[in-house]
Amino acid sequence: MSRRRVLVAMSGGVDSSVAAAFVRERGDEAVGVTMKILARTETGFGCCGSPADVDDAKRVAERLGIVHYVSDMAEIFASKVIRPYLDAYLGGTTPNPCVECNRSLKFGHLLALSEAWGCDAVATGHYARIENGRLLKALDPAKDQSYFLYSLGAKALSRAEFPVGSLSKDAVRAKARELGLKTADKAESMETCFVPNRDVRGFVAAHADAAAPGIASGPIRDREGRELGRHTGLASYTVGQRSGLGLSGPEPRYVVRLDPVGNALIVGGTDELQARAITVGAMTWSGEPPKGTFRAEVRIRHRHTPAAASIEQNDDGTATMRFDEPQRAPAPGQSAVIYSGDIVVGGGTILRGDL
């Protein structure tokens, strides 16, 4: 087999470091690229191309003996990821920026860059697998990231590689230590990489009008319209949330809906969070769309256990997913990803849940 040229997305973390090592070890040429996605970032939040992250990636590339470049993607990140993120919160939904980052940057811009540079594939440190052109869950369920990759089409999957997708995190760190990589014990970021300190409201406030519903205070109401308290801006809440409401009473209350038109937070009991069905839009399929109504499992958030459902495709391009058992707190704006066993069938954006 001839030697291949593979572009490796190197965030400066341990997973992408080991991915680059595996590409090199099998005899292929690895071309390391770190995406700089924020124009002014002094400290690392995980994958934003901060000076610390870039330096870590460069040191790993030197250790492995591969070339390394930095690609400034701040403008495309701002338009494709940050702007839709802000618009979602201002519109009363809960966005999933990692899905769009994977689609537009890692397997959009980087994929085009790899073709321009004569590379045969793009490798990342994601925990997922590809077999026969289909996206699969990682072997380690605790680290599986297939949920965030569902929107990759056939072309992206034909050129994507996930070298650590069959390993556990411990095995990846052990490999990094064996190779003497400085990222071996680097801590993981568990927050949205461009939102420091998990301060969503503060981030949205810095980019929006102070009177916008994501920022401005408004009423907390029950489903009958009675005002129970005041919220601090809709961007501070998501469906299913209980903490931070400041409400007293004999029964716990949860966020069941965000109303951006009335700038109101609608709350209710736990029974009002149970959805028997969801309507999902912006559908994408990893292969040919299934015909008619079909059975599968659906994951409605990253840590959600996929739930058995009947899925019907509608004439308007949306899909209705009816669960065998009601599912708690599907949040509009989040992704609903369809699985057949380990295989990712497709997915889309949750528009609403139906009791």
C-alpha positions in Angstrom: 0.0 0.0 0.0 1.4 3.4 -0.9 2.1 6.0 1.7 -0.8 8.3 2.3 -0.8 12.0 3.4 -3.1 12.7 6.3 -4.1 16.1 7.7 -4.4 15.8 11.5 -6.4 18.3 13.5 -4.3 19.0 16.6 -6.1 20.9 19.3 -3.2 20.7 21.7 -5.0 17.9 23.7 -4.0 14.3 24.3 -6.5 12.7 22.0 -5.4 14.5 18.9 -1.8 14.1 19.9 -2.2 10.3 20.0 -4.2 10.4 16.8 -1.2 12.1 15.1 1.1 9.5 16.6 -0.9 6.6 15.2 -1.0 8.1 11.7 2.8 8.4 11.8 3.4 5.0 13.3 1.5 3.2 10.5 3.9 4.8 8.0 1.7 7.6 6.7 2.7 11.3 6.4 1.0 13.3 9.2 0.5 17.0 8.6 -0.5 18.7 11.9 -2.9 21.7 11.8 -4.1 23.6 14.8 -7.2 25.7 14.2 -7.2 29.2 15.8 -10.9 29.9 16.1 -10.9 32.9 18.5 -9.2 36.1 17.4 -8.0 37.0 20.9 -7.6 34.1 23.3 -4.9 34.2 25.9 -5.8 31.1 27.9 -6.9 27.7 26.7 -10.5 26.6 27.0 -10.0 23.3 25.2 -9.8 23.8 21.4 -9.7 27.5 20.6 -6.1 27.7 19.4 -4.9 29.8 22.4 -1.1 30.4 22.7 -0.9 27.5 25.3 -2.8 25.1 23.0 -0.8 26.0 19.9 2.5 25.6 21.9 1.4 22.2 23.2 0.5 21.0 19.6 3.8 22.3 18.3 5.8 20.5 21.0 3.9 17.3 20.2 4.6 17.7 16.5 8.3 18.2 17.2 8.4 15.1 19.4 6.7 13.0 16.7 8.8 14.5 13.9 5.9 15.9 11.8 5.2 19.3 10.3 2.8 21.6 12.1 0.8 24.6 10.9 -1.7 27.0 12.5 -4.8 27.9 10.5 -6.7 31.1 11.4 -10.4 30.2 11.2 -11.7 33.0 13.5 -13.9 34.5 10.9 -15.6 31.3 9.8 -16.0 30.2 13.4 -17.6 33.5 14.3 -20.1 33.2 11.4 -20.8 29.5 11.4 -20.7 28.7 15.2 -20.8 31.8 17.4 -23.5 33.7 15.6 -25.9 30.8 15.4 -25.1 30.0 19.1 -26.1 33.6 20.1 -29.2 33.6 17.8 -30.4 30.3 19.4 -30.2 31.6 23.0 -31.8 34.9 21.9 -34.5 32.9 20.3 -35.2 30.8 23.3 -33.6 27.5 22.3 -30.5 25.6 23.6 -27.8 25.4 20.9 -25.3 22.6 20.3 -22.2 24.4 18.9 -20.0 21.3 18.8 -22.2 19.8 16.0 -21.8 22.9 13.8 -18.1 23.2 14.6 -17.6 19.6 13.4 -19.7 20.1 10.3 -18.4 23.6 9.2 -14.8 23.6 10.5 -13.3 20.2 11.1 -15.1 18.5 8.3 -15.9 21.6 6.2 -13.0 24.0 6.1 -10.3 21.5 7.2 -11.6 19.0 4.7 -11.3 21.5 1.9 -7.8 22.5 3.1 -6.7 18.8 3.1 -7.8 18.5 -0.5 -5.9 21.7 -1.5 -2.8 20.3 0.2 -3.1 16.9 -1.5 -4.0 15.0 1.6 -5.9 11.8 1.4 -7.8 12.1 4.7 -8.5 14.2 7.8 -7.8 12.6 11.2 -9.1 13.9 14.5 -9.0 12.8 18.1 -12.8 12.1 18.3 -14.0 9.0 20.0 -16.0 7.4 17.2 -15.5 4.8 14.5 -16.0 4.5 10.8 -16.7 1.1 9.1 -17.8 0.6 5.5 -18.5 4.3 5.2 -20.8 4.4 8.2 -20.3 6.3 11.4 -20.3 4.2 14.6 -20.2 4.8 18.3 -16.8 4.6 20.0 -16.0 1.3 21.7 -15.7 3.2 25.1 -19.3 4.3 25.8 -18.1 6.8 28.4 -16.1 8.7 25.8 -18.4 8.2 22.7 -18.7 11.4 20.6 -20.7 10.1 17.7 -23.6 12.3 18.9 -21.7 15.4 17.8 -20.7 13.9 14.5 -24.1 12.8 13.1 -24.2 15.6 10.5 -21.2 14.3 8.6 -22.2 13.3 5.1 -20.9 10.5 2.9 -18.1 12.6 1.5 -16.8 13.6 4.9 -17.0 10.1 6.2 -15.1 8.7 3.2 -12.2 11.0 4.1 -12.4 11.0 7.9 -10.4 9.0 10.3 -10.7 8.6 14.1 -7.6 6.8 15.2 -8.4 6.7 18.9 -12.1 5.6 18.5 -11.4 2.0 19.5 -9.5 2.9 22.7 -10.4 4.0 26.2 -9.2 7.3 27.5 -6.8 5.6 29.9 -5.3 3.7 27.0 -4.9 7.0 25.0 -3.1 8.6 28.0 -0.9 5.5 28.5 0.1 5.7 24.8 1.0 9.4 25.2 3.1 8.7 28.2 4.9 5.9 26.4 5.7 8.4 23.6 6.8 11.1 26.0 4.2 13.6 24.8 3.7 16.6 27.0 -0.1 16.4 26.6 -0.3 13.0 28.2 -1.8 14.3 31.5 -3.3 17.5 30.2 -6.8 18.1 31.7 -9.9 18.0 29.5 -12.2 20.9 29.0 -15.8 20.1 29.9 -17.3 23.4 28.9 -18.2 25.1 25.6 -14.7 26.0 24.4 -15.4 29.7 23.6 -17.5 30.5 26.7 -15.1 31.0 29.6 -16.2 29.9 33.1 -19.5 28.5 31.7 -21.0 31.9 31.9 -23.5 31.6 29.1 -25.6 34.6 30.0 -22.5 36.8 30.4 -21.2 35.7 27.0 -24.5 36.3 25.3 -24.8 39.7 27.1 -21.5 40.8 25.7 -22.7 40.2 22.2 -26.4 41.3 22.3 -28.7 44.2 23.2 -29.4 44.4 26.9 -33.1 44.4 26.2 -33.0 41.1 24.3 -35.0 38.2 25.8 -31.8 36.2 26.4 -30.5 38.9 28.6 -33.4 40.9 30.1 -35.2 39.9 33.3 -38.7 38.7 32.9 -41.5 36.7 34.5 -41.5 33.1 35.6 -45.0 31.7 34.9 -46.8 28.4 35.3 -48.7 26.9 32.4 -51.9 28.8 33.6 -50.0 32.1 33.1 -49.6 32.9 36.8 -46.4 34.8 37.7 -44.4 33.0 40.3 -41.2 34.9 40.2 -38.6 36.6 38.0 -35.8 35.1 35.8 -32.5 36.7 35.0 -32.5 36.3 31.3 -33.6 33.2 29.2 -30.0 32.5 28.2 -29.4 31.3 31.8 -31.9 28.4 31.5 -32.7 25.3 29.5 -35.6 22.8 29.5 -35.5 20.5 32.5 -33.5 22.8 34.7 -34.5 23.1 38.4 -31.6 25.0 40.0 -31.4 28.8 40.0 -35.2 29.4 39.7 -35.5 30.9 43.2 -39.0 29.4 43.6 -40.4 28.0 46.9 -43.3 25.7 47.3 -44.2 22.1 48.3 -43.4 20.6 44.9 -40.3 21.1 42.8 -40.6 23.1 39.6 -38.6 22.7 36.4 -38.2 24.7 33.3 -40.7 23.2 30.7 -40.5 25.9 28.0 -38.8 29.2 27.1 -41.1 31.9 25.6 -38.9 34.5 23.9 -41.9 36.4 22.6 -43.2 37.1 26.1 -39.7 36.9 27.6 -41.1 34.4 30.0 -39.8 31.2 31.6 -42.5 28.6 31.8 -42.2 26.1 34.7 -44.1 23.0 35.8 -43.9 19.7 37.6 -41.8 16.7 36.6 -44.7 15.2 34.8 -44.8 18.1 32.4 -41.2 17.3 31.2 -42.1 13.8 29.9 -42.4 13.9 26.1 -44.0 11.0 24.2 -42.8 12.4 20.8 -40.5 15.1 19.4 -40.5 16.9 16.1 -37.1 17.3 14.6 -35.9 19.5 11.7 -32.8 20.1 9.6 -32.5 16.4 9.1 -29.3 14.8 7.8 -28.7 11.2 7.0 -25.4 9.3 7.0 -26.6 7.2 4.0 -29.7 6.8 2.0 -32.7 8.1 4.1 -34.8 5.2 5.3 -38.2 4.7 3.6 -41.4 5.3 5.4 -41.8 4.8 9.1 -38.9 2.8 10.7 -37.8 1.7 14.1 -34.5 2.9 15.7 -33.1 4.3 18.9 -32.9 8.1 19.5 -30.5 10.1 21.7 -31.8 13.5 22.7 -28.7 14.8 24.4 -25.1 13.7 24.7 -25.4 11.7 27.9 -28.8 10.4 27.2 -29.3 6.6 26.8 -30.7 6.1 23.3 -34.5 5.3 23.5 -36.5 3.0 21.3 -38.8 5.0 18.9 -40.8 4.9 15.7 -39.6 7.5 13.3 -41.8 9.0 10.6 -40.5 11.4 7.9 -42.8 14.2 7.1 -43.5 15.9 3.8 -42.0 19.2 5.1 -38.6 17.6 5.7 -39.0 17.2 9.4 -39.3 13.9 11.3 -41.6 12.9 14.1 -40.0 10.5 16.6 -42.5 8.7 18.9 -40.9 7.0 21.9 -42.0 3.7 23.3 -41.6 5.3 26.8 -41.8 9.0 27.5 -38.4 10.8 27.6 -37.5 13.6 30.0 -36.9 17.1 28.9 -36.1 17.2 25.2 -34.7 20.7 24.7 -35.5 22.6 21.4 -32.2 23.4 19.8 -30.4 20.3 20.9 -29.7 17.4 18.5 -31.8 14.2 18.2 -29.5 11.5 16.8 -30.8 8.2 15.4 -29.0 4.9 16.0 -29.4 1.4 14.8 -27.3 -0.4 17.3 -23.8 1.2 17.1 -24.5 2.8 13.7 -25.5 6.4 13.4 -28.4 6.6 10.9 -28.8 10.4 11.0 -30.2 13.2 13.1 -31.5 16.7 13.3 -32.4 19.6 15.5 -35.2 19.3 18.1 -38.0 21.7 17.3 -40.5 20.8 20.0 -41.5 18.0 22.4 -45.1 16.7 22.7 -46.5 15.4 26.0 
